[in-house]
Amino acid sequence: MSGGLGLSKVIRVRYEKGILKPLEPIELEEGEEAQVIVMKTGKDSIARKFYGIAKRHKPGLSRDELLKIIEEIENEDIRGF
């Protein structure tokens, strides 16, 4: 993920004693920073439900595409609604 290319990857993590621990290898160099979007993966989580609904409307939707949509929603100014 180095080089400032803006690459992203969805990985699973486990929360233990105040720390998010990756459950798979990540491509970060020591001291490198990254942004994290936390989505609970329990069967009743809103994120999982949203993903299921989105997949029904767009069957080919990937997790990365969903994360981009969520990021756009979070950054959207919706005060005019």
Secondary structure, 3 states (H helix, E strand, C coil): CCCCCCCCCCCCEEEECCEEEECCCCCCCCCCCCCCCCCCCCCCCHHHHHHHHHHHHCCCCCHHHHHHHHHHHHHCCCCCC
